[in-house]
Amino acid sequence: MAKRVQVVLTESISSLGRDGDVVDVAPGYARNYLFPLGKAVNVTPSVLKQIEKKREKEKIAAEKVKQEAIEFKTALKTIGRFSIKKQVGEDGVLFGTVTNGDVAEVIKSSTKKEIDRRDITVPDIHSLGSYSVSIKLHPEVSAEVNIEVIS
Protein backbone atom coordinates (compact mmCIF):
# COMPACT_ATOMS: atom_id res chain seq x y z
CA MET A 1 0.00 0.00 0.00
CA ALA A 2 1.29 3.44 -0.92
CA LYS A 3 2.43 5.91 1.69
CA ARG A 4 0.05 8.79 2.47
CA VAL A 5 1.11 12.40 2.98
CA GLN A 6 -0.47 15.01 5.19
CA VAL A 7 -1.44 18.34 3.66
CA VAL A 8 -3.36 21.39 4.81
CA LEU A 9 -6.18 22.47 2.51
CA THR A 10 -6.13 26.13 1.51
CA GLU A 11 -9.67 25.95 0.11
CA SER A 12 -12.66 23.68 0.57
CA ILE A 13 -12.74 20.55 -1.59
CA SER A 14 -15.99 18.59 -1.44
CA SER A 15 -14.36 15.15 -1.50
CA LEU A 16 -11.64 15.97 1.07
CA GLY A 17 -12.62 18.66 3.55
CA ARG A 18 -12.91 22.32 4.39
CA ASP A 19 -10.38 25.13 4.24
CA GLY A 20 -7.78 24.63 6.98
CA ASP A 21 -8.34 20.89 7.48
CA VAL A 22 -5.35 18.58 7.76
CA VAL A 23 -5.98 15.57 5.53
CA ASP A 24 -4.11 12.47 4.38
CA VAL A 25 -3.87 12.10 0.60
CA ALA A 26 -1.91 10.06 -1.88
CA PRO A 27 1.49 11.61 -2.72
CA GLY A 28 0.71 11.79 -6.45
CA TYR A 29 -2.61 13.55 -5.82
CA ALA A 30 -0.85 16.15 -3.67
CA ARG A 31 2.11 16.58 -6.02
CA ASN A 32 0.16 16.62 -9.31
CA TYR A 33 -3.12 18.31 -8.37
CA LEU A 34 -3.31 19.98 -4.95
CA PHE A 35 0.08 21.74 -4.84
CA PRO A 36 0.20 23.09 -8.44
CA LEU A 37 -3.35 24.52 -8.17
CA GLY A 38 -2.66 26.04 -4.75
CA LYS A 39 -5.39 23.99 -3.08
CA ALA A 40 -3.07 22.62 -0.37
CA VAL A 41 0.29 23.13 1.33
CA ASN A 42 2.63 20.84 3.25
CA VAL A 43 2.05 20.49 6.98
CA THR A 44 4.61 22.51 8.95
CA PRO A 45 4.49 23.96 12.48
CA SER A 46 4.17 27.52 11.11
CA VAL A 47 1.26 26.53 8.85
CA LEU A 48 -0.47 24.85 11.80
CA LYS A 49 -0.05 28.05 13.88
CA GLN A 50 -1.55 30.10 11.04
CA ILE A 51 -4.51 27.73 10.85
CA GLU A 52 -5.05 27.98 14.60
CA LYS A 53 -5.05 31.80 14.45
CA LYS A 54 -7.43 31.74 11.49
CA ARG A 55 -9.83 29.41 13.31
CA GLU A 56 -9.79 31.68 16.38
CA LYS A 57 -10.67 34.68 14.21
CA GLU A 58 -13.47 32.71 12.53
CA LYS A 59 -14.79 31.62 15.94
CA ILE A 60 -14.84 35.23 17.18
CA ALA A 61 -16.57 36.40 13.99
CA ALA A 62 -19.18 33.62 14.27
CA GLU A 63 -19.86 34.56 17.90
CA LYS A 64 -20.31 38.19 16.85
CA VAL A 65 -22.82 37.21 14.16
CA LYS A 66 -24.74 35.11 16.68
CA GLN A 67 -24.79 38.00 19.16
CA GLU A 68 -26.14 40.34 16.46
CA ALA A 69 -28.89 37.80 15.70
CA ILE A 70 -29.82 37.67 19.40
CA GLU A 71 -29.95 41.48 19.55
CA PHE A 72 -32.16 41.60 16.44
CA LYS A 73 -34.45 38.97 17.97
CA THR A 74 -34.83 41.24 21.01
CA ALA A 75 -35.57 44.20 18.73
CA LEU A 76 -38.26 42.22 16.90
CA LYS A 77 -39.80 41.18 20.21
CA THR A 78 -39.80 44.83 21.35
CA ILE A 79 -41.63 45.95 18.21
CA GLY A 80 -44.21 43.24 18.86
CA ARG A 81 -46.54 43.33 15.87
CA PHE A 82 -46.22 44.13 12.19
CA SER A 83 -49.17 45.08 9.97
CA ILE A 84 -49.54 43.93 6.39
CA LYS A 85 -52.17 45.56 4.17
CA LYS A 86 -53.83 43.30 1.64
CA GLN A 87 -56.76 43.67 -0.71
CA VAL A 88 -59.83 41.89 0.62
CA GLY A 89 -62.87 40.48 -1.14
CA GLU A 90 -66.24 39.59 0.33
CA ASP A 91 -66.38 37.77 3.70
CA GLY A 92 -62.88 39.00 4.64
CA VAL A 93 -61.13 36.66 2.21
CA LEU A 94 -57.83 37.90 0.76
CA PHE A 95 -57.05 38.15 -2.92
CA GLY A 96 -54.04 35.84 -2.91
CA THR A 97 -52.09 35.08 0.26
CA VAL A 98 -49.53 36.64 2.53
CA THR A 99 -46.11 35.38 1.46
CA ASN A 100 -42.74 35.29 3.19
CA GLY A 101 -41.65 38.05 0.78
CA ASP A 102 -44.42 40.30 2.14
CA VAL A 103 -43.25 39.62 5.69
CA ALA A 104 -39.60 40.31 4.79
CA GLU A 105 -40.62 43.58 3.13
CA VAL A 106 -42.63 44.85 6.11
CA ILE A 107 -39.82 43.93 8.53
CA LYS A 108 -37.27 45.71 6.33
CA SER A 109 -39.41 48.84 6.16
CA SER A 110 -39.81 48.87 9.97
CA THR A 111 -36.32 47.89 11.12
CA LYS A 112 -34.12 48.88 8.13
CA LYS A 113 -32.54 45.44 8.33
CA GLU A 114 -32.93 42.95 5.51
CA ILE A 115 -33.98 39.37 6.19
CA ASP A 116 -33.72 36.63 3.60
CA ARG A 117 -37.26 35.59 2.71
CA ARG A 118 -36.21 31.92 2.61
CA ASP A 119 -35.58 32.06 6.36
CA ILE A 120 -39.19 33.06 7.07
CA THR A 121 -41.88 30.42 7.66
CA VAL A 122 -45.40 31.76 7.09
CA PRO A 123 -48.54 29.71 7.76
CA ASP A 124 -51.27 29.66 5.11
CA ILE A 125 -52.96 33.04 5.45
CA HIS A 126 -56.14 33.51 3.42
CA SER A 127 -58.13 35.84 5.67
CA LEU A 128 -57.77 38.88 7.91
CA GLY A 129 -56.48 38.47 11.46
CA SER A 130 -53.40 37.92 13.59
CA TYR A 131 -50.85 35.23 12.81
CA SER A 132 -47.53 34.05 14.20
CA VAL A 133 -44.55 33.81 11.83
CA SER A 134 -41.24 32.06 12.51
CA ILE A 135 -37.96 33.66 11.37
CA LYS A 136 -34.60 31.92 11.40
CA LEU A 137 -32.04 34.63 12.14
CA HIS A 138 -29.06 32.31 12.74
CA PRO A 139 -28.63 28.52 12.80
CA GLU A 140 -29.02 28.67 16.60
CA VAL A 141 -31.37 31.69 16.90
CA SER A 142 -34.95 31.94 15.69
CA ALA A 143 -37.67 34.46 16.47
CA GLU A 144 -41.47 34.48 16.54
CA VAL A 145 -43.13 37.57 15.09
CA ASN A 146 -46.82 38.49 15.25
CA ILE A 147 -48.37 39.72 12.02
CA GLU A 148 -51.70 41.50 11.65
CA VAL A 149 -53.30 41.24 8.23
CA ILE A 150 -55.53 44.27 7.59
CA SER A 151 -57.51 45.54 4.64
Secondary structure, DSSP 8 states (H G I E B T S, - for coil): ----EEEEESS-BTTTB-TT-EEEE-HHHIIIIITTTTSEEE--HHHHHHHHHHHHHHHHHHHHHHHHHHHHHHHHHHH-EEEEE--B-GGGBBSS---HHHHHHHHHHHHS----GGGEE-----BSEEEEEEEEEETTEEEEEEEEEE-
